[in-house]
Amino acid sequence: MRPALCWRRNAARVPKDDENPLRQMGRFLGLAFLLPCCVLVGYVIGHYLDKAFGTHFLTLVFLLLGIAAGFIELFREMNASSK
């Protein structure tokens, strides 16, 4: 028997990517880190731009942009997983 034929027999028993619980857990754990990372990146960019230009409002602007980007990506991922 050729190895390709054995692989095809076993492939029918492996759950699809959407049904695999480890893949689902990995996707949702990634979502748990998505929002804090977006907020942190926005804050850091704003902080360094404030230092570079001598202002005090860019930290808040980029912090809000990071929060918005995090929520948008969170909603996109949740919509994609619900389909």
Secondary structure as GFF3:
##gff-version 3
##sequence-region A 1 83
A	DSSP	alpha_helix	3	11	.	.	.	ID=ss1
A	DSSP	alpha_helix	21	53	.	.	.	ID=ss2
A	DSSP	alpha_helix	58	82	.	.	.	ID=ss3
###
